[in-house]
Amino acid sequence: MVTYIDDHKDRFGVEPICAVLPVAPSTYYANKTRHRDPDRRSARAKRDAELKPEIQRVWDDNFRVYGVRKVWRQLQREGFKVARCTVARLMRELGLRGVVRGRKVKTTVPDELLDRPLDRVNRQFNVARPNALWVADLTYVATWRGFVYVAFVIDAFARRIVGWRVSSSLRTGLALDALEQALYDRRKTPAEALQDHLQSTTRNSVATTT
């Protein structure tokens, strides 16, 4: 807002602009005074001005990969008495962030050209008996050898896993194999009314079938 007032005060004046913006003229003039005379800044502002170069230095000296926790611990080792939340706030203001290990995995790639089946259970997962509603999902787990994909089918009545499969590759048959195991384990008869709420992460984001 101070920058906006500076850009338009010659045309409209400071007080008329402050009357429209949620800022008092005294706040604007106090900010300009502190800008001209840094000694009149608050103790927190002075402390922030001292810490920002040190945070930038630690981040640069460590190949720009340190996050908040490591920057904070390095400053502690160097004798700086600063809270971790302060380091986090100043790193955000400086636009600094640590490197996140690993890669992002996208297990859901919906095809916008295909019709998505409706949700036949309306997000209601409480049922009165077993084999009335199964919920399936697919996720991944990071291991030392890479990502492992897990598909599983849960009976909503007892919250019990009735079918599951693990694979090192994200293939379409992974979810179907888990469903086939669940069907074999429960030996579902055609007379049973089973709804299978499939959260398919291979083609559609959500698919519901009967």
QUIDA-V929552 format. One record per residue. RES is the residue in three letters. PHI is phi in whole degrees, -180 to 180 (* if undefined). Layout:
res=RES phi=PHI
res=RES phi=PHI
This chain:
res=MET phi=*
res=VAL phi=-63
res=THR phi=-64
res=TYR phi=-63
res=ILE phi=-63
res=ASP phi=-60
res=ASP phi=-75
res=HIS phi=-122
res=LYS phi=-69
res=ASP phi=-68
res=ARG phi=-92
res=PHE phi=-111
res=GLY phi=92
res=VAL phi=-71
res=GLU phi=-63
res=PRO phi=-61
res=ILE phi=-68
res=CYS phi=-64
res=ALA phi=-68
res=VAL phi=-90
res=LEU phi=-81
res=PRO phi=-80
res=VAL phi=-150
res=ALA phi=-86
res=PRO phi=-57
res=SER phi=-64
res=THR phi=-66
res=TYR phi=-63
res=TYR phi=-68
res=ALA phi=-66
res=ASN phi=-64
res=LYS phi=-65
res=THR phi=-66
res=ARG phi=-65
res=HIS phi=-68
res=ARG phi=-76
res=ASP phi=-126
res=PRO phi=-59
res=ASP phi=-67
res=ARG phi=-93
res=ARG phi=-71
res=SER phi=-70
res=ALA phi=-62
res=ARG phi=-66
res=ALA phi=-63
res=LYS phi=-65
res=ARG phi=-64
res=ASP phi=-62
res=ALA phi=-64
res=GLU phi=-77
res=LEU phi=-81
res=LYS phi=-58
res=PRO phi=-62
res=GLU phi=-69
res=ILE phi=-64
res=GLN phi=-62
res=ARG phi=-64
res=VAL phi=-62
res=TRP phi=-66
res=ASP phi=-69
res=ASP phi=-67
res=ASN phi=-111
res=PHE phi=60
res=ARG phi=59
res=VAL phi=-114
res=TYR phi=-70
res=GLY phi=-96
res=VAL phi=-61
res=ARG phi=-63
res=LYS phi=-72
res=VAL phi=-64
res=TRP phi=-62
res=ARG phi=-67
res=GLN phi=-66
res=LEU phi=-65
res=GLN phi=-63
res=ARG phi=-65
res=GLU phi=-85
res=GLY phi=97
res=PHE phi=-82
res=LYS phi=-94
res=VAL phi=-144
res=ALA phi=-80
res=ARG phi=-63
res=CYS phi=-63
res=THR phi=-68
res=VAL phi=-63
res=ALA phi=-62
res=ARG phi=-65
res=LEU phi=-71
res=MET phi=-66
res=ARG phi=-64
res=GLU phi=-66
res=LEU phi=-83
res=GLY phi=76
res=LEU phi=-102
res=ARG phi=-153
res=GLY phi=-81
res=VAL phi=-82
res=VAL phi=-93
res=ARG phi=-71
res=GLY phi=85
res=ARG phi=-120
res=LYS phi=-79
res=VAL phi=-116
res=LYS phi=-107
res=THR phi=-95
res=THR phi=-117
res=VAL phi=-127
res=PRO phi=-71
res=ASP phi=-96
res=GLU phi=-67
res=LEU phi=-83
res=LEU phi=-94
res=ASP phi=-76
res=ARG phi=-98
res=PRO phi=-61
res=LEU phi=-74
res=ASP phi=-82
res=ARG phi=-82
res=VAL phi=-104
res=ASN phi=54
res=ARG phi=62
res=GLN phi=-103
res=PHE phi=-110
res=ASN phi=-95
res=VAL phi=-126
res=ALA phi=-97
res=ARG phi=-153
res=PRO phi=-67
res=ASN phi=61
res=ALA phi=-92
res=LEU phi=-151
res=TRP phi=-112
res=VAL phi=-119
res=ALA phi=-119
res=ASP phi=-150
res=LEU phi=-138
res=THR phi=-141
res=TYR phi=-139
res=VAL phi=-132
res=ALA phi=-81
res=THR phi=-127
res=TRP phi=-65
res=ARG phi=-96
res=GLY phi=123
res=PHE phi=-84
res=VAL phi=-118
res=TYR phi=-100
res=VAL phi=-127
res=ALA phi=-114
res=PHE phi=-147
res=VAL phi=-121
res=ILE phi=-119
res=ASP phi=-78
res=ALA phi=-66
res=PHE phi=-68
res=ALA phi=-107
res=ARG phi=56
res=ARG phi=-109
res=ILE phi=-76
res=VAL phi=-107
res=GLY phi=-160
res=TRP phi=-157
res=ARG phi=-147
res=VAL phi=-125
res=SER phi=-150
res=SER phi=-87
res=SER phi=-131
res=LEU phi=-92
res=ARG phi=-115
res=THR phi=-65
res=GLY phi=-68
res=LEU phi=-62
res=ALA phi=-69
res=LEU phi=-67
res=ASP phi=-64
res=ALA phi=-64
res=LEU phi=-68
res=GLU phi=-64
res=GLN phi=-63
res=ALA phi=-64
res=LEU phi=-64
res=TYR phi=-68
res=ASP phi=-65
res=ARG phi=-90
res=ARG phi=50
res=LYS phi=-65
res=THR phi=-90
res=PRO phi=-61
res=ALA phi=-75
res=GLU phi=-77
res=ALA phi=-90
res=LEU phi=-113
res=GLN phi=-107
res=ASP phi=-114
res=HIS phi=-91
res=LEU phi=-93
res=GLN phi=-97
res=SER phi=-83
res=THR phi=-110
res=THR phi=-105
res=ARG phi=-127
res=ASN phi=-101
res=SER phi=-72
res=VAL phi=-143
res=ALA phi=-134
res=THR phi=-120
res=THR phi=-140
res=THR phi=-119
